[in-house]
């Protein structure tokens, strides 16, 4: 079946603008994760959803970052007042449930803030 | 602060040799351990998962876990040029908290 999909694959924006990044998890997966990967680093956890609710948002760097998953499937990561330091690849992953650890990653969205 | 440490490499091995990748972690309550492979410009792909002390083998890959030493390793036998990638070690506390903490990755280069 289809894997995790993310759109757009690339996003270039100007400092101070607002961006939305979309993740469509594997069908049937109830757990969804957002990570951010900077060049030369491993992915860094941002937020985890179980169903519609954010079960753990401890990785969000500040209040400019927000994520939703209103129907328990597709999720949107929203970044307000973007800064150059937000430039990174934003990865989404999903798993069957919170009781299953195997996370499958999407292709990522490369965000560049000019 | 939870940390996962890996030698960044690059680690170069000749084709057909055994590649040994190592990882240490700081959080003693960690319960789940993963190795992901990441090709340049691509997303991480799960290679192995291990949950209990000892060895776990899957084809050419063997994961080894020692919780007392807070150490996990990945052995790749009969290394192939297609194994050339960055290998990420990831750790999860499990038990209701499933966020992964990743190391920076070890870049492996298999020389034909």
Interface residues (C-beta under 8 A of the other chain):
Chain A: X31 X33 X35 X40 X41 X42 X43 X44 X45 X48 X56 X58 X59 X91 X95 X98 X101 X102 X103 X104 X105 X106 X107 X108
Chain B: X4 X32 X34 X36 X42 X43 X44 X45 X46 X49 X88 X90 X92 X94 X96 X97 X98 X99 X100 X101 X102 X103 X104 X105
